[in-house]
Amino acid sequence: KAGVTQTPRYLIKTRGQQVTLSCSPISGHRSVSWYQQTPGQGLQFLFEYFSETQRNKGNFPGRFSGRQFSNSRSEMNVSTLELGDSALYLCASSGPGPSSGANVLTFGAGSRLTVL
Amino acid sequence: DQQVKQNSPSLSVQEGRISILNCDYTNSMFDYFLWYKKYPAEGPTFLISISSIKDKNEDGRFTVFLNKSAKHLSLHIVPSQPGDSAVYFCAASGSRDGSARQLTFGSGTQLTVLP
């Protein structure tokens, strides 16, 4: 079955702009999580959505937001971009239950954002 | 405050030898640990996991060891192959309060297996 699909793969923005990234999870997966990867920082948790509801949120400013649609597809938005927002944004999906012990996330290839 | 630490940013190993990647954690609420492997231009892929009720889990060439008292886990790859060259991330989560899918990652270790 198809994996996690993220679009766009690469994008360049300037400071002050906003960006929207999209993620299509594996069919049947209802949980979608977003992570930010920067050099030397590993992956940092942004938020997790399940059934269109945000279940968990990481320690990021309010400029970072997300949503999930009824078909489990998710988008994240970053407003008022800063240079430090340049990163690889990774989406991951998991299933099937809302709080199963299966913590295995399947990641997409990511969206590489460069802020100039 | 890094709750999951991978203190070695890089490791080089000869093909056929053992690779040992280490990870330390500070949060005693973590009870599930995972290793992910990441190639350039790809997302991380799940490798192996271990629950805190175990101290070892094996899958083919990959074995993860957990020492709860020391809050330390390690990934052993035997024998190492050039295709294993990638960045390896250690991750941890707690299963309470619906946080099962909120993984805390280490900063990664670049493994290079030399032919």
Contacts between the chains, C-beta under 8 A, distances in Angstrom:
chain1	res1	chain2	res2	distance
A	4	B	43	7.1
A	31	B	101	5.6
A	33	B	101	5.6
A	33	B	102	7.4
A	33	B	103	7.9
A	35	B	103	7.9
A	35	B	105	7.6
A	40	B	9	7.8
A	40	B	107	5.8
A	41	B	107	6.2
A	42	B	4	7.7
A	42	B	6	7.8
A	42	B	89	6.3
A	42	B	105	4.2
A	42	B	106	5.5
A	42	B	107	4.1
A	42	B	108	5.7
A	43	B	44	7.3
A	43	B	89	6.7
A	43	B	91	7.8
A	43	B	103	7.5
A	43	B	105	4.1
A	44	B	105	7.4
A	45	B	102	5.3
A	45	B	103	6.6
A	45	B	104	7.0
A	48	B	101	5.4
A	48	B	102	6.1
A	55	B	98	5.7
A	55	B	101	7.9
A	56	B	98	7.0
A	56	B	99	6.1
A	56	B	101	7.4
A	56	B	102	4.7
A	58	B	102	7.5
A	90	B	43	5.7
A	90	B	44	7.3
A	92	B	43	7.6
A	94	B	101	5.6
A	98	B	98	7.3
A	99	B	95	7.9
A	99	B	98	5.1
A	99	B	100	5.8
A	100	B	100	7.1
A	101	B	32	7.3
A	101	B	51	7.8
A	101	B	95	5.9
A	101	B	100	6.6
A	102	B	100	7.7
A	103	B	32	5.2
A	103	B	34	6.6
A	103	B	49	7.3
A	103	B	93	5.0
A	103	B	95	7.5
A	103	B	100	5.0
A	103	B	101	6.1
A	103	B	103	6.8
A	104	B	34	6.9
A	104	B	46	5.1
A	104	B	49	6.7
A	105	B	46	7.2
A	105	B	101	6.5
A	105	B	103	6.6
A	106	B	46	7.1
A	107	B	36	7.8
A	107	B	43	3.3
A	107	B	44	4.9
A	107	B	45	7.2
A	108	B	43	5.1
A	109	B	41	6.9
A	109	B	42	5.6
A	109	B	43	4.9
A	110	B	43	5.6
